[in-house]
Amino acid sequence: MSFSFLSLLLFCSTLFLRVESRYSPITPITSLISKNLFDSIFLHKDDTACPAKNFYPYQSFIEASKSFPPFGTTGCLATRKREIAAFLAQISHETSGGWSTAPDGPFSWGLCFKEEISPQSIYCDSTDKDWPCFVGKSYKGRGPIQLSWNFNYGPAGKALGFDGLRNPEIVSNNSVIAFKSALWFWMTERKPTPSCHNVMVGKYVATEADIAANRTAGYGLVTNIINGGLECGIPGDARVNDRIGFFQRYSKLFNVDTGPNLDCAYQKSL
């Protein structure tokens, strides 16, 4: 009997809830990603060539994850590993310093940057009155997921306890807040857009519009959530393939399969 990816995720989530209702506390993600594994994933993040050298230590990642208890603890063991691998893969693409012939391969160079080097603008949406921009401030990409735009900095700061509009620089000056900003983006649902977390743990329920747009559950939909407007609906897009390359390498290190629907080549953007 065969199961769809979504059915398998739902089965794992149900099984996990039954087990966790009997055993507590929830096993921390340190049981799934040790410092040694983290360092083997990010082989070159502290190289002299990386502008973010020494900015992304393992302990900051673990400390930040404590603010988001469902991250890496939802679903069965395979689901939990897959979510962590997917998150690390996406932030690796966003902060990569690798190239095609880089030592140890291009997918060993995540977390090399902590902020956008040559932003095309200050990423201010002046039409957003809820999260107004401040003079002299740039809302360029910062942190592991390259948080961008005032309409992301404002809510992120409110949720995490810093002033994202007046002090966006803190995302590239404080490593714990940097990781928290990435996890906030990963975990936060923006209806009708689902959260990356819900997609990876099987809680995504496709609407009629999603089905018509071919937005199927899997890693490709996560890419769509993060940057679909620029990358999805383009067969063979190099940026999407780069994200997939990181995920495939990390999944092997976690000893878990990637699941189907890795790309968003035939998905309409969210």
Secondary structure, 3 states (H helix, E strand, C coil): CCCCHHHHHHHHHHHHHHHHHHCCCCCCHHHCCCHHHHHHHCCCCCCCCCCCCCCCCHHHHHHHHCCCCCCCCCCCHHHHHHHHHHHHHHHHHHHCCCCCCCCCCHHHCCCCCCECCCCCCCCCCCCCCCCCCCCCCCCCCECCCCECCHHHHHHHHHHHCCCCCCCHHHHHCCHHHHHHHHHHHHHCCECCECCHHHHHHCCCCCCHHHHHCCCCCCHHHHHHHHHHHHHCCCCCCHHHHHHHHHHHHHHHHHCCCCCCCCCCCCCCCC
